[in-house]
Amino acid sequence: MSQPRIITASEYVIERRVLQRRSIALASQPHFTLLHFLESTYEGVPADATLLINPHQTAEFPAGESACEFLLVRLMPKALVETAARLQLYRTG
């Protein structure tokens, strides 16, 4: 798969990407980002690992020795707060 596959909705964006021996930098953005590895060649990051990326920092991943496949999920802050409130993890008001 050379092109990323993208699914969009008002609350989130999901991208499926494959890196073929190249690095990636995810610039800081105003929403929360989850990175879920389907296949990983990074030391200390196994397949099926999920990372929460700080929205105020750039995340950089160096080029790996072989292909790395992951899902990139961007969540809008409003949707995240609404979900947490519904699950009673975050109290509003």
N, C-alpha and C positions, 0 to 999 in steps of 0.2 A: 504494500500500500504506500504509494508515494505522496498522495494528497491527503491532508487531514480530513476526517469526516466530522461534520459539525451538526449538533442538534441544538436548537435555540427555543427558548420560551421566555416569558416576561420575567420570571424569577431566576433563571439559570441559563448557562451555556455549557454544553458538553462537547469536548473535542477529543477525538481519538488520534493519537500521533505515533509515528514510528521514527526514531532517530537512527540513522545509519552512519555511525562513526562521526558524528558532529556534535558540537556543544549547543546548549540552548540557554538563553537568558530570559526570564519572565520579569518584565518591568513591573514596578509597583503600580497598582491599580486601586480604584476606590471600592472594590468588592473583595470578598473572601475567595481564595482559590484552594481547591483540594487537588492533589496530584496522586493518582492511584496507579501504581505500576502493575501492568499485566505481565511484562517480562522486564527483568532488570539485570544490568551488567555492572551496576555500581556497588562497590564494596560497602557493606553495612546496610544496604537497602535491598531486601529480598523482594521477589515477585509477590504480589498481593499486599505490599506495604502501601499505606496511605499517609501522605504528608499534608499538613495544613500550612499554607504559605502565608507569611505575614503580609498584609496588604500594603504596608508602608515601606517594604524593602524589596530590592531586586533579588530574585532567586536565580542562581547560576548553577548549571550542571555541566561538567566537562564532557568532552567526547569520550565515549566508551570504546571498548575493543570490538564489540559487535553490536547488533541492533538492540534497541531498547524500545519497548512499546508501553504507552501509558494513556490513561484518561485524564484530561484536564477539565475540572469542573469549576466553573465560576459561579458563585452564589451572590445574589444581591443582598446587601445588609438587611433590608426590610423583610425579605423572605426568611432569612436566618433568624431574626428576632421573633417573627410571627410563629415559626416552627417551634422555637424554644419556649415561647409563651404557651403554645398549645400543649406541649409536652410537660409543662410546669417546671421547666429548667431555668426560666428567666421570668421574673415578676415585673410587670409593667405598672406604671403609676406610682 
